[in-house]
Amino acid sequence: MAAGLQQFPALRRRAVRGAVCAALCATLCVAAQAQGVAAARAQGVALAGRMGERALLVIDGQPHTLSVGQTAAGVRLLRWADDSAEVEQAGVRTLLRVGGTPAQLGKSAPRPSAREVVLTAGPGGHFTAAGAINGRAAQFMVDTGATLVALSRDDAQRMGIDLSGARDAVTHTANGTVPVKLVTLASVRVGDLELSQVGAAILPMPMPVILLGNSFLSRLQMRRENDVMRLELR
């Protein structure tokens, strides 16, 4: 098992270093590639930072600057201090932190799975995308060197992933040997393109983004033209 995980070049070198350097840009890049949706649908909301005295929120990929008490796309800013903010949508309150994974607000109607998703490279050449794991909001960074989708234990708990039956293994990162849990995700959605039964590795350390590895990518036709990447069902 450990030998199999040694095929994770990204988990050895980039799971910590590469993901951390993409923390803020991973959130902001979504604004360049996602389309806004109506407030009645489930919304991915992230706190990206500060613009003067206002909080910079990214709501379903669209940036909004709000003062306390203001509302955008159905999301109201209740309070804002330091690196955290509390927002409300349809009576549901959620605490956000700068650089954190987007929170999912509201309830969404089932969406049909698309056959193709188009991604645009952000600063540093990283391809990032908003999506979901097991129906919970997720922020991905494409990593063609990773064998599996890789996410932190915190994200796994937030998404309700059951680790009781996970297989134990180890991988090697820049900080040494790290124990991981191997699981199969019921569904992974990037944009509106969704696949089921996707292999993943759960890492114990925090990760600002989820690495979208070949357990997802290898099931797609991937084409890149300069700063545009197209992922299409085979």
Residue pairs with C-beta under 8 A, 6 or more apart in sequence:
1 167
1 168
1 169
1 182
2 169
2 170
2 171
4 147
4 169
5 11
5 147
5 169
5 170
5 171
5 180
5 201
6 12
6 171
6 172
7 147
8 15
8 146
8 147
8 148
8 150
8 171
8 201
9 145
9 146
10 18
10 143
10 145
10 146
10 150
10 211
10 213
11 146
11 147
11 150
11 171
11 172
11 173
11 178
11 180
11 201
11 203
11 211
12 171
12 172
12 173
12 174
13 173
13 174
14 143
14 145
14 146
14 211
15 146
15 150
15 173
15 203
15 205
15 207
15 211
16 173
16 174
16 175
16 205
16 207
17 174
18 141
18 143
19 141
19 207
19 208
19 209
19 211
20 208
21 124
22 124
22 126
22 128
22 141
22 208
22 209
23 99
23 208
23 209
24 48
24 49
24 98
24 99
25 122
25 123
25 124
25 126
25 128
26 122
26 126
26 128
26 139
26 141
26 208
26 209
27 46
27 48
27 58
27 99
27 102
27 139
28 48
28 58
28 63
28 122
29 120
29 122
29 123
29 126
29 128
30 46
30 58
30 61
30 128
30 129
30 130
30 139
31 58
31 61
31 62
31 63
32 120
32 122
33 61
33 118
33 119
33 120
33 128
33 129
34 60
34 61
34 62
34 129
34 130
34 191
35 60
35 61
36 59
36 60
36 61
36 62
36 73
37 43
37 60
38 74
39 73
39 74
39 75
39 89
39 90
39 106
40 74
40 106
41 106
41 108
41 109
42 104
42 105
42 106
42 107
42 108
42 137
43 59
43 60
43 73
43 74
43 75
43 89
43 104
43 105
43 106
44 58
44 59
44 60
44 61
44 102
44 103
44 104
44 105
44 130
44 137
45 57
45 58
45 59
45 60
45 75
45 87
45 89
45 94
45 96
45 102
45 103
45 105
46 57
46 58
46 96
46 100
46 101
46 102
46 103
46 139
47 55
47 56
47 57
47 83
47 84
47 85
47 96
47 97
47 98
47 99
47 100
48 56
48 57
48 58
48 63
48 98
49 56
49 98
50 56
51 65
52 65
53 67
54 65
54 66
54 67
54 80
55 65
55 66
55 67
55 77
55 80
55 85
56 63
56 64
56 65
57 63
57 64
57 65
57 66
57 72
57 75
57 77
57 85
57 87
57 96
58 64
58 102
59 72
59 73
59 75
60 73
60 130
61 130
62 73
64 72
64 73
64 75
66 72
66 77
67 77
67 80
68 77
68 78
68 79
68 80
69 76
69 77
69 78
70 76
70 77
71 77
74 89
74 90
74 106
75 87
75 88
75 89
75 105
76 87
76 88
76 89
77 85
77 86
77 87
78 85
78 86
78 87
78 88
78 93
79 85
79 86
80 86
83 97
83 98
83 99
84 95
84 96
84 97
84 98
85 95
85 96
86 93
86 94
86 95
86 96
87 93
87 94
87 96
87 103
87 105
88 94
89 105
89 106
90 105
90 106
92 105
92 106
94 103
94 105
96 103
99 208
100 208
101 137
101 138
101 139
101 155
101 158
101 208
101 210
102 130
102 137
102 138
102 139
103 137
104 132
104 136
104 137
111 192
112 192
113 189
113 192
113 193
113 194
114 191
114 192
114 193
115 193
115 232
115 233
116 193
116 230
116 231
116 232
116 233
117 129
117 190
117 191
117 192
117 193
117 230
117 231
118 191
118 228
118 229
118 230
118 231
119 127
119 128
119 129
119 142
119 228
119 229
119 230
119 231
120 127
120 227
120 228
120 229
121 127
121 227
121 228
121 229
122 128
125 227
126 141
126 142
127 141
127 142
127 229
128 139
128 140
128 141
128 142
128 209
129 139
129 140
129 142
129 190
129 191
129 212
130 137
130 138
130 139
130 140
130 191
131 137
131 138
131 139
131 140
131 188
131 189
131 190
131 191
132 138
132 187
132 188
132 189
133 149
133 151
133 155
133 159
133 161
133 185
133 187
133 188
133 189
133 210
134 159
134 160
134 161
134 185
134 186
134 187
135 187
136 158
136 159
136 160
138 151
138 155
138 159
138 210
139 208
139 209
139 210
140 190
140 209
140 210
140 211
140 212
141 209
141 210
141 211
141 212
142 212
142 217
142 229
143 150
143 211
143 212
143 213
144 213
144 214
144 217
144 222
145 213
146 211
146 212
146 213
146 214
147 213
147 214
147 215
148 182
148 199
148 200
148 201
148 213
148 214
148 215
149 185
149 188
149 198
149 199
149 200
149 201
149 210
149 211
149 212
149 213
149 215
149 216
150 200
150 201
150 203
150 207
150 210
150 211
150 213
151 200
151 201
151 202
151 203
151 207
151 210
151 211
152 202
152 203
152 204
152 205
152 206
152 207
152 210
153 163
153 181
153 202
153 203
153 204
154 206
155 207
155 210
156 163
156 181
156 183
156 202
161 183
161 185
161 202
162 183
163 181
163 183
163 202
165 183
166 181
166 182
166 183
166 202
167 181
167 182
167 183
168 179
168 180
168 181
168 182
169 179
169 180
169 181
169 182
169 201
170 177
170 178
170 179
170 180
171 177
171 178
171 180
171 201
171 203
172 178
178 203
178 204
178 205
179 204
180 201
180 202
180 203
180 204
181 201
181 202
182 199
182 200
182 201
182 202
183 199
183 200
183 201
183 202
184 197
184 198
184 199
184 200
185 197
185 198
185 199
185 200
186 196
186 197
187 194
187 195
187 196
187 198
188 194
188 195
188 196
188 198
188 212
188 216
189 195
190 212
190 216
190 231
193 220
193 231
193 233
195 216
195 219
198 215
198 216
199 215
200 215
217 231
219 233
219 234
220 231
220 232
220 233
220 234
221 230
221 231
221 232
221 233
221 234
222 229
222 230
222 231
222 232
223 229
223 230
223 232
224 230
